[in-house]
Amino acid sequence: METTKKPCSIRLNKDDNVSVILDGVTKGTTIDKSNITTHDDIPSGHKVAMRPIRSGEPIRKYGQIIGFASQDIKPGAHVHVHNCAMGDFDRDYAYASDIPITNFIPAEKKRTFKGFRRPNGQVGTRNYLAVLTSVNCSASVARFITEKVEQSGILDNYPNIDGIVAITHSTGCGMSGDGEGYGNLSRTLWGYAGHPNLAGALMVGLGCEVFQIPQFMEINGLRESDTFRVMTIQETGGTRMTVDQGVEWIKEMLPHTSKAEREPICASEIVLALQCGGSDGYSGITANPALGYAVDLLVAQGGTGILSETPEIYGAEHLLTRRAVSREVGEKLIERIKWWESYTARTGNKMDNNPSPGNKLGGLTTILEKSLGASAKGGTSALKGVYQYGEKITERGFVFMDSPGYDPCSVTGQVASGANIVCFTTGRGSVFGYKPAPSIKLSTNTKMYQRMKDDMDINCGSIIDGSSTVEAKGEEIFEYILSIASGQKSKSESLGMGGCEFIPWQIGAVM
């Protein structure tokens, strides 16, 4: 019986002048049915030239420009950082010129999950207690409180409480009392203080910091209650007294917070944070488009997907502006792109500082290539809104929130904006978790999935292996999202990860 030989490469678009090597090949390998043989050993996920490319000529992948040849490139040559470089070129933003139409699922056919309906109408996927901090100076005390509560065993009496987590950070003082950095921190802490995955919260400050708790509460209309308390170390009497008082207040919260019970809730209440980290040459071919398909399914249910990491859509922003529901929304996105160009310039950096060394080892050459693959996480639905870091998401559907590409910092903003679950694609292997929002890890390739099974939830490498499709894997991801939202533990949750990843985006001078 004749067997079909598995191709060694894939050409993603007819206009591409490179193909992606599926499994590493040695020098002299013939590229599938072509007359082209490789001039070098080429690793998995890396690119091979499929025709002559002159110096200065655009290099295309996904049908888009990912860089420019820095020297003449022969067919069969390995295309990477040694012969492909960044370059400026005009992008046609074509605002709102191609707005997709979503076929929404009728109300009677919408899917459900078992979540926590809060008194204010918001919906959580977890039921955590949190000890928030206004400043780094109260971080140790916050950890002492959570450790003492955990060691007491009292949480065992409240099985529908998922746990207690200290939300600590490295800022809150040595900063300006207004401006971008202060605004980021204020929005972030406000988003956590009222986050639907928290049943109750205690906020602890030092007392003399720039970020003042009373001012924060007044601006955001927060009041103390049975499930929200505030304190400062200086006013309470120092470390021991603050810890003891904090533990007592947490104990008082428990009967109130434990009343929450899971109930059937429409999938439209899922707010999904979209992330990628440790990306490789497969990311834009397998896990990211599969996640994008799942996002389209969620949007059709009336749910929300949040794409972020502004430096990692750089070079793909023109594809998003075309999908914007209005010119205004598209221009808000470009405004953030221009801010980032200015931000990197004034700090002595450049947008192409990304990809990371690990990304490059995995086959990604420029930020343009990385961005084109990363943006696939957002699916194909209309772009409904563009938000600042940690700003409350008010639109349902596919939206964008401005953030750095640094994963924990980006997720921190997304959760502050209202995300109640996270999907995280990775090719190199990222061991990421996030409390209080469960994180689902999607592997881009089978080898890494098999090597890191304890950390990876779903293997999207089967798309390349030929045993699945983007659509089938997207369906699998969507069903898994519903399961995790209903209380099933993700791999990172089973490992106990997620307590150290709260990193608000700090902008401005440290004084």
C-alpha positions as CSV (number, residue, x, y, z in Angstrom):
1,M,0.0,0.0,0.0
2,E,1.4,3.4,-1.0
3,T,1.7,5.9,1.8
4,T,1.7,9.7,1.3
5,K,5.0,11.3,2.4
6,K,4.6,14.0,4.9
7,P,5.7,17.4,3.5
8,C,8.8,18.9,5.1
9,S,7.6,22.5,4.7
10,I,4.4,24.6,4.4
11,R,3.9,27.7,2.3
12,L,1.2,29.8,4.1
13,N,0.2,32.1,1.2
14,K,0.6,32.0,-2.5
15,D,2.4,35.3,-2.4
16,D,5.0,34.2,0.1
17,N,8.7,33.8,-1.0
18,V,9.5,31.6,2.0
19,S,8.2,28.4,3.4
20,V,8.2,27.2,7.0
21,I,10.1,24.0,7.8
22,L,7.9,21.6,9.7
23,D,10.6,19.3,10.9
24,G,14.3,20.1,10.9
25,V,16.1,19.3,7.7
26,T,19.7,18.9,6.8
27,K,21.7,20.6,4.1
28,G,20.9,19.1,0.7
29,T,17.3,18.2,1.4
30,T,14.9,18.7,-1.5
31,I,11.9,20.9,-0.5
32,D,8.9,18.7,-1.2
33,K,8.0,18.7,-4.9
34,S,10.2,21.6,-5.9
35,N,13.7,21.6,-7.5
36,I,15.0,23.5,-4.5
37,T,17.5,21.9,-2.2
38,T,18.6,23.4,1.1
39,H,21.9,25.1,1.4
40,D,22.0,24.8,5.2
41,D,20.7,22.7,8.0
42,I,17.4,24.4,8.9
43,P,15.6,23.8,12.3
44,S,11.9,23.2,12.8
45,G,9.8,26.3,12.5
46,H,12.4,28.3,10.6
47,K,12.1,29.6,7.1
48,V,13.6,28.6,3.7
49,A,13.7,30.8,0.6
50,M,11.6,29.4,-2.2
51,R,12.9,31.8,-4.9
52,P,15.7,34.3,-5.4
53,I,15.3,37.3,-3.1
54,R,17.3,40.4,-3.9
55,S,18.9,42.5,-1.3
56,G,16.4,45.1,-0.1
57,E,13.4,43.1,-1.4
58,P,10.5,42.4,1.0
59,I,10.4,38.9,2.6
60,R,6.8,37.7,2.7
61,K,5.1,35.2,5.1
62,Y,1.3,35.0,5.6
63,G,1.1,37.1,2.4
64,Q,2.5,40.0,4.4
65,I,5.9,41.7,4.8
66,I,7.9,40.3,7.7
67,G,11.2,42.1,6.8
68,F,13.6,42.9,4.1
69,A,16.5,40.9,2.7
70,S,19.8,42.3,4.0
71,Q,21.7,40.5,1.3
72,D,20.9,38.5,-1.8
73,I,19.2,35.2,-0.8
74,K,19.3,32.1,-3.0
75,P,16.5,29.6,-3.2
76,G,17.0,26.9,-0.5
77,A,18.8,29.3,1.9
78,H,17.9,29.5,5.5
79,V,16.1,32.9,6.0
80,H,16.6,34.3,9.5
81,V,18.4,37.1,11.4
82,H,21.6,36.8,9.3
83,N,19.8,37.8,6.1
84,C,16.5,39.3,7.1
85,A,16.1,42.7,8.7
86,M,13.5,45.3,9.7
87,G,12.6,48.1,7.4
88,D,10.1,50.9,7.1
89,F,7.2,50.6,4.7
90,D,3.7,52.2,4.4
91,R,0.7,50.4,5.8
92,D,-2.8,51.0,4.5
93,Y,-5.0,51.2,7.6
94,A,-8.2,51.3,5.5
95,Y,-10.2,52.1,8.7
96,A,-13.5,50.1,9.0
97,S,-13.2,49.0,5.4
98,D,-13.8,45.3,6.0
99,I,-16.1,44.9,9.1
100,P,-16.9,41.2,9.6
101,I,-20.5,40.2,10.4
102,T,-20.9,37.8,13.3
103,N,-23.7,35.3,13.2
104,F,-24.8,35.4,16.8
105,I,-26.2,32.3,18.4
106,P,-29.9,32.6,19.3
107,A,-30.5,32.9,23.0
108,E,-32.2,29.5,23.3
109,K,-29.1,27.8,21.8
110,K,-26.4,29.6,23.7
111,R,-24.0,27.5,25.8
112,T,-23.7,27.8,29.5
113,F,-21.1,27.2,32.2
114,K,-21.3,27.1,36.0
115,G,-20.0,30.4,37.4
116,F,-20.5,32.8,40.4
117,R,-23.1,35.5,39.9
118,R,-22.1,38.5,42.1
119,P,-24.6,40.9,43.7
120,N,-23.6,43.6,41.2
121,G,-24.4,41.3,38.2
122,Q,-20.8,40.5,37.3
123,V,-19.8,36.9,36.8
124,G,-16.8,35.1,38.2
125,T,-15.2,31.8,37.3
126,R,-13.4,31.5,40.6
127,N,-14.2,32.4,44.3
128,Y,-11.0,33.7,45.8
129,L,-10.1,35.9,48.7
130,A,-7.4,38.4,48.2
131,V,-5.1,40.6,50.2
132,L,-4.3,43.6,48.0
133,T,-1.4,46.0,48.6
134,S,-1.3,49.7,47.9
135,V,2.5,49.8,48.0
136,N,5.5,47.4,48.0
137,C,6.1,48.4,51.7
138,S,3.0,46.3,52.7
139,A,3.9,43.3,50.5
140,S,5.5,41.2,53.3
141,V,2.6,41.9,55.7
142,A,0.1,40.8,53.0
143,R,2.0,37.6,52.5
144,F,2.1,37.0,56.3
145,I,-1.7,37.4,56.5
146,T,-2.3,34.9,53.7
147,E,0.2,32.4,55.0
148,K,-1.3,32.6,58.5
149,V,-4.8,32.1,57.1
150,E,-3.6,29.1,55.0
151,Q,-1.7,27.5,57.9
152,S,-4.7,27.9,60.3
153,G,-6.7,25.3,58.2
154,I,-9.8,27.5,58.5
155,L,-10.3,27.5,54.7
156,D,-11.0,23.8,54.8
157,N,-14.3,24.6,56.4
158,Y,-15.3,26.6,53.3
159,P,-14.9,24.3,50.3
160,N,-16.4,26.7,47.8
161,I,-13.6,29.3,48.5
162,D,-10.8,28.6,46.0
163,G,-8.1,30.0,48.2
164,I,-6.5,33.2,49.3
165,V,-3.9,35.1,47.4
166,A,-1.6,38.0,48.2
167,I,-1.7,40.6,45.4
168,T,1.7,42.3,45.9
169,H,3.7,44.6,43.6
170,S,6.9,46.7,43.5
171,T,5.4,50.2,43.2
172,G,2.9,52.5,44.9
173,C,5.6,55.0,46.1
174,G,8.7,56.7,44.6
175,M,6.4,57.8,41.8
176,S,4.4,60.8,40.7
177,G,0.9,61.2,42.2
178,D,-0.6,61.6,38.8
179,G,0.3,60.8,35.2
180,E,0.4,57.6,33.2
181,G,2.1,55.4,35.8
182,Y,-0.2,56.4,38.6
183,G,-3.2,56.0,36.4
184,N,-2.2,52.5,35.4
185,L,-1.8,51.5,39.1
186,S,-5.1,53.1,40.1
187,R,-7.1,51.4,37.3
188,T,-5.4,48.1,38.1
189,L,-6.1,48.1,41.8
190,W,-9.6,49.3,41.2
191,G,-10.2,46.4,38.8
192,Y,-8.9,43.9,41.3
193,A,-10.8,45.4,44.3
194,G,-14.1,44.7,42.5
195,H,-13.1,41.7,40.3
196,P,-15.8,39.1,39.9
197,N,-13.3,36.2,40.6
198,L,-12.8,37.7,44.2
199,A,-15.4,36.9,46.8
200,G,-13.7,39.3,49.2
201,A,-10.7,41.5,49.5
202,L,-8.6,43.2,52.2
203,M,-6.4,46.1,51.1
204,V,-3.3,46.8,53.1
205,G,-1.1,49.9,52.9
206,L,1.9,51.3,54.9
207,G,0.3,54.7,55.4
208,C,2.8,57.3,54.1
209,E,3.0,56.1,50.5
210,V,2.1,58.2,47.4
211,F,-0.7,55.8,46.5
212,Q,-3.2,56.7,49.3
213,I,-6.0,54.3,50.0
214,P,-8.6,56.9,51.2
215,Q,-8.0,58.9,48.0
216,F,-8.2,55.7,45.9
217,M,-11.5,54.8,47.5
218,E,-13.0,58.2,47.1
219,I,-12.1,58.5,43.4
220,N,-13.6,55.0,42.6
221,G,-16.6,55.2,44.9
222,L,-15.4,52.3,47.1
223,R,-16.8,51.7,50.6
224,E,-15.9,49.2,53.3
225,S,-18.3,46.3,53.6
226,D,-18.6,42.7,54.9
227,T,-16.4,41.6,51.9
228,F,-14.1,44.6,51.5
229,R,-11.9,46.1,54.3
230,V,-8.8,48.4,54.3
231,M,-6.0,49.1,56.8
232,T,-2.6,50.6,57.0
233,I,0.4,49.2,59.0
234,Q,1.2,52.6,60.6
235,E,-2.3,53.3,61.9
236,T,-2.9,49.7,63.0
237,G,0.2,49.5,65.2
238,G,3.0,47.8,63.2
239,T,3.6,44.4,61.5
240,R,2.3,42.0,64.2
241,M,-0.8,43.9,65.0
242,T,-1.6,44.4,61.3
243,V,-1.2,40.7,60.6
244,D,-3.4,39.7,63.5
245,Q,-6.1,42.2,62.6
246,G,-5.9,41.2,58.9
247,V,-6.4,37.5,59.8
248,E,-9.4,38.3,62.0
249,W,-11.0,40.4,59.2
250,I,-10.4,37.6,56.7
251,K,-12.1,35.1,59.1
252,E,-15.0,37.5,59.5
253,M,-15.4,37.7,55.7
254,L,-15.5,33.9,55.2
255,P,-19.1,33.3,56.2
256,H,-20.2,36.0,53.7
257,T,-17.9,35.0,50.9
258,S,-18.7,31.3,51.1
259,K,-22.4,32.0,50.4
260,A,-21.6,32.2,46.7
261,E,-22.4,29.1,44.7
262,R,-21.9,28.1,41.1
263,E,-25.0,28.3,38.9
264,P,-25.6,27.9,35.2
265,I,-24.6,31.1,33.4
266,C,-24.6,32.0,29.7
267,A,-21.2,31.8,27.9
268,S,-21.7,35.5,27.0
269,E,-20.3,36.3,30.5
270,I,-16.9,34.9,29.7
271,V,-14.3,37.6,29.3
272,L,-11.2,35.9,27.9
273,A,-7.7,37.3,28.1
274,L,-5.6,36.3,25.0
275,Q,-1.9,35.8,25.5
276,C,1.2,34.3,23.9
277,G,4.6,33.8,25.4
278,G,7.7,31.8,24.5
279,S,6.5,31.9,20.9
280,D,8.0,30.0,18.0
281,G,7.7,29.6,14.3
282,Y,4.6,27.4,14.8
283,S,2.7,29.9,16.9
284,G,1.1,31.7,14.0
285,I,0.3,28.4,12.2
286,T,-1.2,26.3,15.0
287,A,-2.1,27.5,18.5
288,N,-2.8,31.2,17.7
289,P,-5.2,30.7,14.8
290,A,-6.9,27.8,16.8
291,L,-7.3,30.1,19.7
292,G,-8.6,32.8,17.3
293,Y,-11.2,30.3,16.0
294,A,-12.3,29.7,19.7
295,V,-12.6,33.4,20.2
296,D,-14.9,33.7,17.2
297,L,-17.0,31.0,18.7
298,L,-17.1,32.9,22.0
299,V,-18.0,36.2,20.3
300,A,-20.8,34.4,18.5
301,Q,-22.1,33.5,22.0
302,G,-22.0,37.1,23.0
303,G,-18.7,36.7,25.0
304,T,-15.6,38.9,25.0
305,G,-12.0,38.3,23.9
306,I,-9.2,40.8,24.9
307,L,-6.2,41.0,22.6
308,S,-3.3,43.0,24.1
309,E,0.5,43.2,23.9
310,T,0.7,46.3,21.7
311,P,4.4,45.8,20.7
312,E,3.3,42.3,19.5
313,I,0.8,43.6,17.0
314,Y,3.2,46.0,15.6
315,G,3.3,45.4,11.8
316,A,-0.1,43.7,11.9
317,E,-2.1,46.7,13.1
318,H,-3.3,47.5,9.6
319,L,-5.2,44.1,9.6
320,L,-7.0,45.1,12.8
321,T,-7.9,48.6,11.7
322,R,-9.7,47.2,8.7
323,R,-11.9,45.1,11.1
324,A,-12.6,48.1,13.4
325,V,-16.4,48.9,13.7
326,S,-15.6,52.6,13.1
327,R,-12.8,54.9,12.0
328,E,-12.7,56.2,15.6
329,V,-12.0,52.7,17.0
330,G,-9.3,52.1,14.4
331,E,-7.6,55.5,15.1
332,K,-7.6,54.8,18.8
333,L,-5.5,51.7,18.0
334,I,-3.1,53.6,15.8
335,E,-2.8,56.2,18.5
336,R,-1.5,53.5,20.9
337,I,1.0,52.3,18.2
338,K,2.3,55.8,17.8
339,W,2.6,56.2,21.5
340,W,4.7,53.1,21.7
341,E,7.0,54.3,18.9
342,S,7.5,57.5,20.9
343,Y,7.9,55.6,24.2
344,T,10.6,53.3,22.8
345,A,12.4,56.1,21.1
346,R,12.6,58.3,24.2
347,T,13.9,55.4,26.3
348,G,16.6,54.5,23.9
349,N,14.9,51.4,22.6
350,K,13.2,50.3,19.4
351,M,10.2,48.2,18.5
352,D,12.3,45.4,17.0
353,N,13.9,44.7,20.4
354,N,11.2,42.0,20.4
355,P,11.4,39.1,19.5
356,S,13.3,37.6,22.4
357,P,16.4,35.3,22.0
358,G,14.1,32.3,22.7
359,N,11.6,33.5,20.0
360,K,14.5,33.7,17.5
361,L,15.7,30.2,18.4
362,G,12.2,29.0,17.6
363,G,12.2,30.6,14.1
364,L,10.8,34.1,14.6
365,T,13.1,36.7,12.9
366,T,11.4,40.1,13.3
367,I,8.7,41.7,15.3
368,L,6.7,42.0,12.1
369,E,6.7,38.2,11.7
370,K,5.9,37.7,15.4
371,S,3.0,40.2,15.3
372,L,1.4,38.7,12.3
373,G,1.3,35.3,14.1
374,A,0.3,36.8,17.5
375,S,-2.6,38.8,16.1
376,A,-4.2,35.6,14.9
377,K,-5.2,35.0,18.6
378,G,-7.9,37.6,18.0
379,G,-9.8,35.6,15.4
380,T,-11.7,37.3,12.6
381,S,-14.5,39.2,14.4
382,A,-15.0,42.9,14.3
383,L,-12.8,45.1,16.6
384,K,-15.4,46.6,18.9
385,G,-13.2,48.8,21.2
386,V,-9.7,49.9,22.2
387,Y,-8.9,50.4,25.9
388,Q,-6.1,51.8,28.1
389,Y,-4.2,49.4,30.4
390,G,-6.5,48.1,33.1
391,E,-9.5,50.1,31.8
392,K,-12.9,48.5,32.4
393,I,-14.1,46.7,29.3
394,T,-17.6,47.9,28.5
395,E,-18.0,46.4,25.0
396,R,-18.8,42.8,24.3
397,G,-17.1,41.0,21.5
398,F,-13.5,41.3,20.3
399,V,-11.6,44.2,21.9
400,F,-8.0,45.4,22.3
401,M,-6.4,46.6,25.6
402,D,-3.0,48.4,25.4
403,S,-0.2,46.7,27.3
404,P,3.5,45.7,27.1
405,G,4.4,42.4,25.5
406,Y,5.7,41.1,28.9
407,D,3.2,38.4,29.7
408,P,2.5,38.8,33.4
409,C,2.3,42.6,33.1
410,S,-0.1,42.3,30.2
411,V,-2.3,39.7,31.9
412,T,-2.4,41.9,35.0
413,G,-4.0,44.6,33.0
414,Q,-6.4,42.3,31.2
415,V,-7.6,40.8,34.5
416,A,-8.0,44.4,35.9
417,S,-10.1,45.2,32.8
418,G,-12.4,42.3,33.7
419,A,-11.0,39.1,32.2
420,N,-12.2,36.1,34.2
421,I,-10.2,33.5,32.4
422,V,-6.9,33.4,30.4
423,C,-5.8,31.5,27.3
424,F,-2.0,31.4,26.8
425,T,-0.3,30.0,23.7
426,T,3.4,29.0,23.9
427,G,5.9,27.3,21.6
428,R,9.0,27.3,23.7
429,G,7.2,26.4,26.8
430,S,5.9,29.0,29.3
431,V,5.1,27.9,32.9
432,F,2.5,30.6,33.5
433,G,-0.4,30.7,35.9
434,Y,-2.4,33.6,37.3
435,K,-4.6,34.0,40.4
436,P,-7.4,34.8,40.5
437,A,-8.0,34.1,36.8
438,P,-7.4,30.4,35.7
439,S,-4.9,30.2,32.9
440,I,-5.1,27.6,30.0
441,K,-1.9,26.8,28.2
442,L,-1.9,25.9,24.6
443,S,1.2,24.2,23.1
444,T,2.1,25.1,19.5
445,N,4.1,21.9,18.8
446,T,3.9,18.3,19.8
447,K,7.5,17.9,20.9
448,M,7.2,20.6,23.5
449,Y,3.8,19.4,24.7
450,Q,5.1,15.9,25.3
451,R,8.2,17.3,27.1
452,M,6.1,19.6,29.3
453,K,2.8,17.7,29.8
454,D,2.4,18.8,33.4
455,D,2.2,22.4,32.3
456,M,0.4,22.2,28.9
457,D,-3.4,21.9,28.8
458,I,-4.0,21.4,25.0
459,N,-1.6,20.3,22.2
460,C,-2.2,22.4,19.1
461,G,0.8,20.7,17.4
462,S,-1.6,18.1,16.1
463,I,-2.5,20.6,13.4
464,I,1.0,20.4,11.9
465,D,1.1,16.6,12.6
466,G,-2.0,16.3,10.4
467,S,-4.3,14.7,13.0
468,S,-6.4,17.8,13.6
469,T,-7.4,21.1,12.0
470,V,-7.5,24.7,13.1
471,E,-11.3,24.5,13.3
472,A,-11.4,21.2,15.2
473,K,-8.7,22.4,17.7
474,G,-10.6,25.7,18.1
475,E,-13.8,23.8,19.0
476,E,-11.7,21.8,21.5
477,I,-10.3,25.0,23.1
478,F,-13.8,26.5,23.3
479,E,-15.2,23.4,25.1
480,Y,-12.2,23.4,27.5
481,I,-12.7,27.1,28.3
482,L,-16.3,26.3,29.4
483,S,-15.0,23.4,31.6
484,I,-12.3,25.5,33.2
485,A,-14.8,28.3,33.7
486,S,-17.1,25.8,35.5
487,G,-14.4,24.9,38.0
488,Q,-12.2,22.3,36.5
489,K,-8.6,23.0,37.4
490,S,-6.2,24.0,34.6
491,K,-2.7,22.5,34.6
492,S,-1.2,25.7,36.2
493,E,-3.8,25.7,38.9
494,S,-3.0,22.0,39.7
495,L,0.6,23.0,40.1
496,G,-0.4,25.9,42.4
497,M,1.0,28.6,40.1
498,G,-0.2,32.1,39.7
499,G,0.5,33.8,43.0
500,C,3.6,35.8,41.9
501,E,2.5,37.1,38.5
502,F,0.7,40.4,39.5
503,I,2.9,43.0,37.8
504,P,1.2,46.4,37.1
505,W,2.7,48.3,34.2
506,Q,5.0,50.9,35.7
507,I,5.7,54.0,33.5
508,G,7.7,57.0,34.5
509,A,10.6,57.9,36.8
510,V,11.2,56.1,40.0
511,M,11.9,58.9,42.5
